């Protein structure tokens, strides 16, 4: 399944990349993430791994921890791909999952395209329609991302 959203951000591609390329900024725009924990000591870039932790109010086991790895990071091309590597908690629903962020210059700033590409495990295929119907949630997070970047000076 593939879900895609796009937004115009009134900042240069370099400014968008700088903000988006720092995983510690995820809680500033992803409404489901309360914090980020580094799981590797290497610098941010390809191979960098981190956990996201859900808000306590969600009352999820293991704090809704999800593990990710940066699969591709190319500032010159304006592309970053982050893949889900954990298989427990909510990650158990997915056989594979990745988020692609593509930044393109625009006269007013930058266009950011976010694409979530995932394959559900066969015993969770029933979630497909619910995830499709909830696709607007990506746009809501992108609006939060836009606000965070545009207010970040």
N, C-alpha and C positions, 0 to 999 in steps of 0.2 A: 504494500500500500504506500502511496505517496501523497503527502499533504504539503501544499506550498502556499506561502504568503509573501507579499512584497510591500515595502514601505519606503517613502521618501524621507530622508533625514537631512536636515539643513546643516550639514557639516561635511568637510572634505572626506574623501575616501580614506585618507591617512588617519584622520581623527576617528572615524568609525572603526577602522582596523585596530587602532591603538586601544580603544575601549573594549571592543568585542574580543580581541586577541588575548585579553587578560582574564583567565577563568575566575579570578577572585571578584570580578564585577558581576558574575551571574546572579547573585542574590539581589542586585540592584534592579534587575529587570524581569527575572523569571519568578513569577508569583508563588510557585511551589517550592522554591529553594530558599532555605534560611541561611545556609552557609556552605562554604567550599573548603575541603580538606585536601591539601597536596599529598599525594602518595608517592611521589618521586622527587628526587633532589635535582633533577636536570632542569635546565631553563625551559621556559614555555616555548613550545614548538612541536614538531613531529615527535611522537612517542611520549610526550608529557602526559601524565596520568593524574586524575583527581577524582575525588568523591563529591557528590552533592548530598546535602542533608536537608530533609524536609522540615517544615515548621512543626513544632511540638503539637500545635492544635490539630494536626492531621492524625495524631495518635497512631502512627505507623510503626510496625516492628522495626527494630534496628534503625530508628529515626528516618525511615524511608531512604536510606543510603543507596545511592546509585554510583557506579564507577564508570568513568569515561577515559578515553585516550584520544589525543589529537592524532588523527590519521593523516591529514594533509594540512599544510599551512604554507600558503604562498602569498605574501603581501603584494608582490608585483602583479599577480593575477587577481588579487582581491578575493581569494577563495580559502575557506577553512572547512575541514570536515572533521567532525567529532563523532566517534563511535562509542556506543554503549558496550561495555565489556563485562559488567556484572550479570549474574544469572539468578539472583535471589530477589526477594521483595517484589516490587512492581516490575522489575526487569525480567522476571520469570515468564512473563507473557510473550516476550519477543525471542524469536530465533536469531534475528539480526535487527539492529536499529542504528541509524546514523542521522546526524543533522548536518546539512550543508548550508553554509553561509557564503553568498556571493555578493560582492560589493562592486557597483559600477558607478563611474562618475555621471553626474547629471548637472545641468545648468544651475539648479537650485541647491546642489550639494551632492548627495549620493543616494542611489537606489540600493536597498538591501533586500536580497531575496533569501528567504529561509525555506528550506525543503526538508521535511522529515520523511525519511524512507525507512520502512520497517517491514519485517515479515513476522507475522504472529505464529507462535507454535500452534500446531494443529488443534490441540485441545482448548485453545483460547480463540479460535477463529470467530466465535460468537461475539467477540469484542469489536470486530471490524466495523460494523455499522455504528456502534456507539462512538468509536474514535473518529469516524468520518463525520458524524453529526457534530462532534465537538471540535472540528477543525478550526472554528473561529477563535478558539482559545490561543492558537499560535499568533493570530493577528493581535489579540489583546496583549500578549507578551511583547510583540514587536512594538506596539504603541508605548509600552513601558520602557522598552529599550531606547526608542526615539527620544522620549522625555529624559531619560537618564543621560544620554549622550549630549543632547542639546543643552542640558543644564550643567553639564560637566565642562568647565572652562579651564 
